[in-house]
Amino acid sequence: MQYQSDFYNTEIFKAVQKAGLFTDSKAFADAIAKIPLAEIEQLYAKQKPTGAALLNFVHTHFDFVASKELEALPDFACAQLYISALWSRLSRKPSTVATGSLLPLPYPYVVPGGRFNEIYYWDSYFTALGLLDANRNDLVEGMLDNFISLIDRIGHVPNGNRDYYQSRSQPPVTALMVDLLWQQKSDDMQWLKRVTQGLIKEHNFWQTGGDVGSTEGNARLRVVTMPCGGTLNRYWDPLAAPRPESYVEDVELASKAVDPSVLYQHIRAACESGWDFSSRWLANPDDLASIRTTQIIPVDLNALLVLLELQLARCLKKLNNETQAEHYDSLASKRSALIQRYCWCDETGWFYDVNLDDYQPTKIVSLAGVVPMFAKQVTPAQAQRMGDKLRYDFLKSGGLVSTLTPTSQQWDSPNGWAPLQWFAVSGLRSYGQNQLASEIMQAWIYAVETGFAHLGCLLEKYNVVEPDKQAEGGEYVVQQGFGWTNGVTSRFYRLLASEVDSFLG
């Protein structure tokens, strides 16, 4: 993390960010130095440019990589043709040397698009759905191999392959990527051993701290010991500093905080969740400064960790290591039971995040609660009640809202996001609620096609309450591209087409 520790604390980095030379703080965090950074810092110290001179200094000594997907495209008659054409625009070649803040990856990969010109961890699983539909299995294999490479080098898959993301991960989906490739790759023992070791290391990352005496109540790092003695997990980032990619926003928000270092950790932990930001993490849904992410035990994270443990057991059984397989099967069963015990609310028929201070469910009703159904860890009766709540509370004309709490945060109502549509649709189909799953897919495609008719592209998120209006909220303008929207929408087109084919007989 040398580039991060040396550059992001320098006088020039802070000066450029505070000067507001770029509308997006991430632009300068991703800049590529034309000469050694030490030389640039010395030149800056001598000249101390400001205003237009500072902007000229930056462009003299740094390069900025353009997003290929934003270059002019032909006019496409439909969203499906756009998705097909965009995969090559979103693809990136492997590299062996770091370029600016960008960490090298040994295999080809796909980026989300727009300001996100690097691989993103949990995005990649949803993107992979569309890549498989496009017969680009090679890219899916490459992205999984990149994850294993990052786990070997760093100890986990970072938020993205930027050096400033190394202190945190994202929702763990390497096991889901393994599952996508299982049928075609699991008989390759060399591949199986490699991915199994990677999954074990990733599991160890999330469990680090669980065997050490607590220093803050019953939580240490990403591990939380529950009152019954069992363990669940939370999101966490050890760094208590502004994010380089959102430096101005973080410093401004911290100016209102009693303890800026604590706020920075809550902000960073929310970024690890992928839900940056949402009322899920806020004591006051209308005030981002009230963020308290590390005080929340997330239901979706723990459901995904059940899948990681089950996938490990599956891999180890195929490798004839029954003892270790039973160990991970047992961990998954215990974790699933804890999710039922602490996260399920029988009164409302939904799964919730849990407050760390009193171990009671939070009051925020969110689509994170559908992930236990995606993980197939709910009873048929629970699945039926959850389906009813999805239909009557979450489903809007353009798909499912992320939460039932409308705020200015981008992961709240009225916004909907592709990955959460997929978690819900996949979960419903697993429990035989195919009609509702179809209605959600159709609503989502309506939002996507409405947006495509206006803008000629796909976006990272949508206003699913009023699909003719563009989604808002967050620290940056809505981005186009867009990897996981392309992937999930592509899969929805395929599933709906197969339903039609089945009906026609």
For each residue, the residues with C-beta under 8 A, 3 or more apart:
1: 4 5 163 166 167
2: 5 6 163
3: 6 7 37 98 100 101 163
4: 1 7 8 101 163 164 166 244
5: 1 2 8 9
6: 2 3 9 10 37
7: 3 4 10 13 37
8: 4 5 13 29 164 244 247
9: 5 6 13 14
10: 6 7 13 14 37 41
11: 14 15 41 44 45
12: 15 16 40 41 44
13: 7 8 9 10 16 17 28 244 247
14: 9 10 11 17 18 247
15: 11 12 18 19 44 54
16: 12 13 19 21 22 28 54 58
17: 13 14 20 25 28 247 248
18: 14 15 248 251
19: 15 16 50 51 54
20: 17 23 248
21: 16 28 54 55 58
22: 16 25 27 28
23: 20 27
24: 27 115 476
25: 17 22 28 29 244 245 246 247 248 249
26: 29 30 115 245 246 476
27: 22 23 24 30 31 64 115
28: 13 16 17 21 22 25 31 58 62
29: 8 25 26 101 162 164 244 245 247
30: 26 27 64 65 100 101 102 117 118 162 245
31: 27 28 58 62 63 64 100
32: 62 63 64 65 99 100
33: 36 37 40 61 62 100
34: 60 61 62 63
35: 39 40 61
36: 33 39 40
37: 3 6 7 10 33 40 41
38: 41 42
39: 35 36 42 43
40: 12 33 35 36 37 43 44 61 62
41: 10 11 12 37 38 44 45
42: 38 39 45 46
43: 39 40 46 47 57 61
44: 11 12 15 40 41 47 48 49 57
45: 11 41 42 48
46: 42 43
47: 43 44 53 57
48: 44 45
49: 44 53 54 56 57
50: 19 53 54
51: 19 54 55
52: 55 56
53: 47 49 50 56 57
54: 15 16 19 21 49 50 51 57 58
55: 21 51 52 58 59
56: 49 52 53 59 60
57: 43 44 47 49 53 54 60 61
58: 16 21 28 31 54 55 61 62
59: 55 56 62
60: 34 56 57
61: 33 34 35 40 43 57 58
62: 28 31 32 33 34 40 58 59
63: 31 32 34
64: 27 30 31 32
65: 30 32 117
66: 70 71
67: 70 71 113 114 115 117 481
68: 71 89 90
69: 86 89 90 113 114 480 481
70: 66 67 113 114 480
71: 66 67 68 89
72:
73: 76 82 85 86 89 456 457
74: 85
75: 456
76: 73 79 81 82 85 456
77: 81
78: 81 82 449 452
79: 76 82 83 445 448 449 452 458 489
80: 83 84 490 493
81: 76 77 78 84 85
82: 73 76 78 79 85 86 452 456 457 458
83: 79 80 86 87 130 458 486 489 490
84: 80 81 87 134
85: 73 74 76 81 82 88 89
86: 69 73 82 83 89 90 113 458 481 486
87: 83 84 90 91 110 130 131 134 136 139 486
88: 85 91
89: 68 69 71 73 85 86
90: 68 69 86 87 110 111 112 113 481 483 486
91: 87 88 108 109 110 139
92: 105 108 109 110 111 119
93: 108
94: 104 105 106 107 108 109 142
95: 99 102 104 105
96: 104 106
97: 104
98: 3 101 102 103 104 163
99: 32 95 102 104
100: 3 30 31 32 33
101: 3 4 29 30 98 162 163 164 244
102: 30 95 98 99 118 161 162 163
103: 98 150 158 161 162 163 166
104: 94 95 96 97 98 99 161
105: 92 94 95 109 119 146 149 150 161
106: 94 96 145 146 149
107: 94 141 142 143 145 146 149
108: 91 92 93 94 138 139 142
109: 91 92 94 105 119 124 139 142 143 146
110: 87 90 91 92 119 124 127 131 139 143 483
111: 90 92 116 117 118 119 120 481 483
112: 90 116 120 123 127 460 479 481 482 483 484
113: 67 69 70 86 90 116 460 479 480 481 482 483
114: 67 69 70 117 460 479 480 481 482
115: 24 26 27 67 476 479
116: 111 112 113 120 123 160 479 481 483
117: 30 65 67 111 114
118: 30 102 111 160 161 162
119: 92 105 109 110 111 123 124 143 146 160 161
120: 111 112 116 123 124 159 160 170 483
121: 124 147 157 158 159 160 169 170 171 173
122: 125 126 170 171 173 274 419
123: 112 116 119 120 126 127 419 483 484
124: 109 110 119 120 121 127 128 143 147 173 177 483
125: 122 128 129 173 176 177 180 419
126: 122 123 129 418 419 422 483 484 487 488
127: 110 112 123 124 130 131 143 483 484 486 487
128: 124 125 131 132 139 140 143 177 180 487
129: 125 126 132 133 180 422 487 488 490 491
130: 83 87 127 133 134 486 487 488 489 490 491
131: 87 110 127 128 134 136 137 139 140 487
132: 128 129 135 136 137 140 180
133: 129 130 490 491 494
134: 84 87 130 131 490
135: 132
136: 87 131 132 139 140
137: 131 132 140 141 181 184
138: 108 141 142
139: 87 91 108 109 110 128 131 136 142 143
140: 128 131 132 136 137 143 144 177 180 181
141: 107 137 138 144 145 181 185
142: 94 107 108 109 138 139 145 146
143: 107 109 110 119 124 127 128 139 140 146 147 177
144: 140 141 147 148 174 177 178 181 195
145: 106 107 141 142 148 149
146: 105 106 107 109 119 142 143 149 150 161
147: 121 124 143 144 150 151 157 174 177 198
148: 144 145 151 152 174 194 195 198
149: 105 106 107 145 146 152 153
150: 103 105 146 147 153 154 156 157 158 161
151: 147 148 154 155 156 157 174 198 201 202 205
152: 148 149 198 201
153: 149 150
154: 150 151 157 158 166
155: 151 201 205
156: 150 151 169 201 202 205
157: 121 147 150 151 154 169 170 172 174 202
158: 103 121 150 154 161 162 165 166 167 168 169 170
159: 120 121 162 165 168 169 170 271 272
160: 116 118 119 120 121 165
161: 102 103 104 105 118 119 146 150 158 165
162: 29 30 101 102 103 118 158 159 165 245
163: 1 2 3 4 98 101 102 103 166
164: 4 8 29 101 243 244 245
165: 158 159 160 161 162 168
166: 1 4 103 154 158 163
167: 1 158 237 238 239 268
168: 158 159 165 235 236 237 268 269 271 272
169: 121 156 157 158 159 172 205 272
170: 120 121 122 157 158 159 173 272 273 274
171: 121 122 273 274 300 301 304
172: 157 169 175 202 206 301 304 305 308
173: 121 122 124 125 170 176 177 304
174: 144 147 148 151 157 177 178 195 198 199 202 308
175: 172 178 179 199 304 307 308 310 311 312
176: 125 173 179 180 304 307 311
177: 124 125 128 140 143 144 147 173 174 180 181
178: 144 174 175 181 182 195 199 311 315
179: 175 176 182 307 311
180: 125 128 129 132 140 176 177
181: 137 140 141 144 177 178 184 185 186
182: 178 179 185 186
183: 186
184: 137 181
185: 141 181 182 188 191 192
186: 181 182 183 191 192 318
187: 192
188: 185 191 192
189: 192 193 319
190: 193 194
191: 185 186 188 194 195
192: 185 186 187 188 189 195 196 315 318 319
193: 189 190 196 197 319
194: 148 190 191 197 198
195: 144 148 174 178 191 192 198 199 315
196: 192 193 199 200 312 315 316 319
197: 193 194 200 201
198: 147 148 151 152 174 194 195 201 202
199: 174 175 178 195 196 202 203 308 311 312 315
200: 196 197 203 204 312
201: 151 152 155 156 197 198 204 205
202: 151 156 157 172 174 198 199 205 206 308
203: 199 200 206 207 305 308 309 312 328
204: 200 201 207 208
205: 151 155 156 169 201 202 208 222
206: 172 202 203 222 223 233 305 308
207: 203 204 210 222 223 231 233
208: 204 205 221 222 223
209: 212 220 221 222 223
210: 207 220 223 225 231
211:
212: 209 220
213: 220
214: 217 218 219 220 225
215: 220
216: 219 220
217: 214 356
218: 214 224 225 226 227 356
219: 214 216 223 224 225 234 294 356
220: 209 210 212 213 214 215 216 223
221: 208 209 236 238
222: 205 206 207 208 209 233 234 235 236
223: 206 207 208 209 210 219 220 231 232 233 234
224: 218 219 231 232 233 234 297 356
225: 210 214 218 219 229 230 231
226: 218 229 230 231 232 338 342 359
227: 218 359
228: 338 341
229: 225 226
230: 225 226 334 335 337 338
231: 207 210 223 224 225 226 338
232: 223 224 226 297 302 335 338 339 342 354
233: 206 207 222 223 224 297 298 301 302 305
234: 219 222 223 224 269 293 294 296 297 298 301 356
235: 168 222 269 270 272 273 293 294 296 298 301
236: 168 221 222 265 269 272 294
237: 167 168 265 268 269 271 272
238: 167 221 265
239: 167 264 265 268
240: 261 262 264 265
241: 261 264
242: 246 247 250 251 254 264
243: 164 246 247 250 264 267 268 271
244: 4 8 13 25 29 101 164 247
245: 25 26 29 30 162 164
246: 25 26 242 243 249 250 475
247: 8 13 14 17 25 29 242 243 244 250 251
248: 17 18 20 25 251 252
249: 25 246 252 253 475
250: 242 243 246 247 253 254 264 267
251: 18 242 247 248 254 255
252: 248 249 255
253: 249 250 256 257 263 267 288 289
254: 242 250 251 257 260 263 264
255: 251 252 260
256: 253 289
257: 253 254 260 262 263 289
258: 262
259: 262 263
260: 254 255 257 263 264
261: 240 241 264 265
262: 240 257 258 259 265 266
263: 253 254 257 259 260 266 267 289 291
264: 239 240 241 242 243 250 254 260 261 267 268
265: 236 237 238 239 240 261 262 268 269 294
266: 262 263 269 270 281 291 292 293 294
267: 243 250 253 263 264 270 271 276 291 293
268: 167 168 237 239 243 264 265 271 272
269: 168 234 235 236 237 265 266 272 273 281 293 294
270: 235 266 267 273 275 276 277 278 281 291 293
271: 159 168 237 243 267 268 274 276
272: 159 168 169 170 235 236 237 268 269
273: 170 171 235 269 270 276 280 281 293 298 301
274: 122 170 171 271 419
275: 270 278 280 281 368 402 411
276: 267 270 271 273 411
277: 270 281 282 288 291 409 410 411 474
278: 270 275 281 282 364 366 402 403 407 409 410 411 412
279: 282 285 364 366 403 405 407 409 412
280: 273 275 296 298 353 362 364 366 368 403 411
281: 266 269 270 273 275 277 278 291 292 293 296
282: 277 278 279 285 286 287 288 290 291 292 407 409
283: 287 290 291 292
284: 287 290
285: 279 282 364 405 407 412
286: 282 407 408
287: 282 283 284 290
288: 253 277 282 291 409
289: 253 256 257 263
290: 282 283 284 287
291: 263 266 267 270 277 281 282 283 288
292: 266 281 282 283 295 296
293: 234 235 266 267 269 270 273 281 296
294: 219 234 235 236 265 266 269 356
295: 292 355 356 357
296: 234 235 280 281 292 293 353 354 355 356 362
297: 224 232 233 234 302 342 353 354 355 356
298: 233 234 235 273 280 301 302 353 368
299: 302 303 339 343 351 352 353 354 368 369 371 372
300: 171 303 304 368 369 371 423
301: 171 172 233 234 235 273 298 304 305
302: 232 233 297 298 299 305 306 335 338 339 343
303: 299 300 306 307 339 371 372 374 375 377
304: 171 172 173 175 176 300 301 307 308 371 375
305: 172 203 206 233 301 302 308 309 335
306: 302 303 309 310 332 335 336 339 375 377
307: 175 176 179 303 304 310 311 375
308: 172 174 175 199 202 203 206 304 305 311 312
309: 203 305 306 312 313 328 329 331 332 335
310: 175 306 307 313 314 328 329 332
311: 175 176 178 179 199 307 308 314 315
312: 175 196 199 200 203 308 309 315 316 324 325 328
313: 309 310 316 317 325 326 328 329 332
314: 310 311 317 318 325
315: 178 192 195 196 199 311 312 318 319
316: 196 312 313 319 321 322 324 325 328
317: 313 314 320 321 322 325
318: 186 192 314 315
319: 189 192 193 196 315 316
320: 317
321: 316 317 324 325
322: 316 317 325 326
323: 326 327
324: 312 316 321 327 328
325: 312 313 314 316 317 321 322 328 329
326: 313 322 323 329 330
327: 323 324 330 331
328: 203 309 310 312 313 316 324 325 331 332
329: 309 310 313 325 326 332 333
330: 326 327 333 334
331: 309 327 328 334 335
332: 306 309 310 313 328 329 335 336
333: 329 330 336 337
334: 230 330 331 337 338
335: 230 232 302 305 306 309 331 332 338 339
336: 306 332 333 339 340 372 375 377
337: 230 333 334 340 341
338: 226 228 230 231 232 302 334 335 341 342
339: 232 299 302 303 306 335 336 342 343 344 351 372 377
340: 336 337 343 344 377
341: 228 337 338 344
342: 226 232 297 338 339 354 359 361
343: 299 302 339 340 351 352 353 354 361 369 372
344: 339 340 341 350 351 352 382
345: 348 349 350 351 352 361
346: 349
347:
348: 345 365 389
349: 345 346 382 385 386 388 389
350: 344 345 365 369 385 386 389
351: 299 339 343 344 345 368 369 370 371 372 378 386
352: 299 343 344 345 361 362 364 365 369
353: 280 296 297 298 299 343 361 362 364 366 368
354: 232 296 297 299 342 343 359 360 361 362
355: 295 296 297 358 359 360 361 362
356: 217 218 219 224 234 294 295 296 297 359
357: 295
358: 355
359: 226 227 342 354 355 356
360: 354 355
361: 342 343 345 352 353 354 355
362: 280 296 352 353 354 355
363:
364: 278 279 280 285 352 353 403 404 405
365: 348 350 352 369 393 403 404 405
366: 278 279 280 353 369 402 403 404 405
367: 370 394 400 401 402 403 420 423 424
368: 275 280 298 299 300 351 353 371
369: 299 300 343 350 351 352 365 366 372 386
370: 351 367 373 374 386 390 420 423 424 427
371: 299 300 303 304 351 368 374 375 423 427
372: 299 303 336 339 343 351 369 375 377 378
373: 370 376 377 378 382 383 386 424 427 428 430 431
374: 303 370 371 423 424 426 427 430
375: 303 304 306 307 336 371 372 427
376: 373 427 430
377: 303 306 336 339 340 372 373
378: 351 372 373 382 383 386 431
379: 382 383
380: 383 384 431
381: 384 385
382: 344 349 373 378 379 385 386
383: 373 378 379 380 386 387 427 428 431 433
384: 380 381 387 388 431 433
385: 349 350 381 382 388 389
386: 349 350 351 369 370 373 378 382 383 389 390 427
387: 383 384 390 391 428 431 433 436
388: 349 384 385 391 392
389: 348 349 350 385 386 392 393 394
390: 370 386 387 393 394 395 400 424 428 436 440
391: 387 388 394 395 436 439
392: 388 389 395
393: 365 389 390 404
394: 367 389 390 391 400 401 404 424
395: 390 391 392 399 400 439 440 443
396: 399 400 401 414 416 443 464 465
397: 443 446 447 464 465 466 467
398: 416 443 444 446 447 450 462 463 464 465 466 467
399: 395 396 416 421 440 443 444 446 447 462 464
400: 367 390 394 395 396 416 420 421 424 440 443 444 464
401: 367 394 396 404 412 413 414 415 416 464 465
402: 275 278 366 367 411 412 413 415 416 417 420
403: 278 279 280 364 365 366 367 411 412 413
404: 364 365 366 393 394 401 413
405: 279 285 364 365 366 412 413
406: 412 413 414
407: 278 279 282 285 286 412 413 473
408: 286 412 472 473
409: 277 278 279 282 288 412 473 474
410: 277 278 415 461 471 472 473 474
411: 275 276 277 278 280 402 403 415 417 473
412: 278 279 285 401 402 403 405 406 407 408 409 415 473
413: 401 402 403 404 405 406 407 465
414: 396 401 406 463 464 465 466 471
415: 401 402 410 411 412 461 462 463 464 471 472 473
416: 396 398 399 400 401 402 420 421 444 447 461 462 463 464
417: 402 411 420 421 460 461 462 484
418: 126 421 422 444 484 485 487 488 489
419: 122 123 125 126 274 422 423 484 488
420: 367 370 400 402 416 417 423 424
421: 399 400 416 417 418 424 425 440 441 444 488 492
422: 126 129 418 419 425 426 488 491
423: 300 367 370 371 374 419 420 426 427
424: 367 370 373 374 390 394 400 420 421 427 428 437 440
425: 421 422 428 429 437 440 441 492 495
426: 374 422 423 429 430
427: 370 371 373 374 375 376 383 386 423 424 430 431
428: 373 383 387 390 424 425 431 433 434 436 437 440
429: 425 426 432 433 434 437
430: 373 374 376 426 427
431: 373 378 380 383 384 387 427 428
432: 429
433: 383 384 387 428 429 436 437
434: 428 429 437 438 499
435: 438 439
436: 387 390 391 428 433 439 440
437: 424 425 428 429 433 434 440 441
438: 434 435 441 442 496 499
439: 391 395 435 436 442 443
440: 390 395 399 400 421 424 425 428 436 437 443 444
441: 421 425 437 438 444 445 492 495 496
442: 438 439 445 446 496
443: 395 396 397 398 399 400 439 440 446 447 464
444: 398 399 400 416 418 421 440 441 447 448 462 464 488 489 492
445: 79 441 442 448 449 489 492 493 496
446: 397 398 399 442 443 449 450 467
447: 397 398 399 416 443 444 450 451 462 463 464 467
448: 79 444 445 451 452 458 462 485 489
449: 78 79 445 446 452 453
450: 398 446 447 453 454 467 468
451: 447 448 454 455 457 458 459 462 467 470
452: 78 79 82 448 449 455 456 457 458
453: 449 450
454: 450 451 468
455: 451 452 459 480
456: 73 75 76 82 452
457: 73 82 451 452 480 481
458: 79 82 83 86 448 451 452 480 481 482 485 486 489
459: 451 455 462 470 471 478 479 480 481 482 485
460: 112 113 114 417 478 479 480 481 482 484 485
461: 410 415 416 417 471 478 485
462: 398 399 415 416 417 444 447 448 451 459 467 471
463: 398 414 415 416 447 466 467 469 470 471 472
464: 396 397 398 399 400 401 414 415 416 443 444 447 467
465: 396 397 398 401 413 414
466: 397 398 414 463 469
467: 397 398 446 447 450 451 462 463 464
468: 450 454
469: 463 466
470: 451 459 463 478
471: 410 414 415 459 461 462 463 478
472: 408 410 415 463 478
473: 407 408 409 410 411 412 415
474: 277 409 410 478
475: 246 249
476: 24 26 115 479
477:
478: 459 460 461 470 471 472 474
479: 112 113 114 115 116 459 460 476 482
480: 69 70 113 114 455 457 458 459 460
481: 67 69 86 90 111 112 113 114 116 457 458 459 460 485 486
482: 112 113 114 458 459 460 479 485 486
483: 90 110 111 112 113 116 120 123 124 126 127 486 487
484: 112 123 126 127 417 418 419 460 487 488
485: 418 448 458 459 460 461 481 482 488 489
486: 83 86 87 90 127 130 458 481 482 483 489 490
487: 126 127 128 129 130 131 418 483 484 490 491
488: 126 129 130 418 419 421 422 444 484 485 491 492
489: 79 83 130 418 444 445 448 458 485 486 492 493
490: 80 83 129 130 133 134 486 487 493 494
491: 129 130 133 422 487 488 494 495
492: 421 425 441 444 445 488 489 495 496
493: 80 445 489 490 496 497
494: 133 490 491 497 498
495: 425 441 491 492 498 499
496: 438 441 442 445 492 493 499 500
497: 493 494 500 501
498: 494 495 501 502
499: 434 438 495 496 502 503
500: 496 497 503 504
501: 497 498 504
502: 498 499 505
503: 499 500
504: 500 501
505: 502
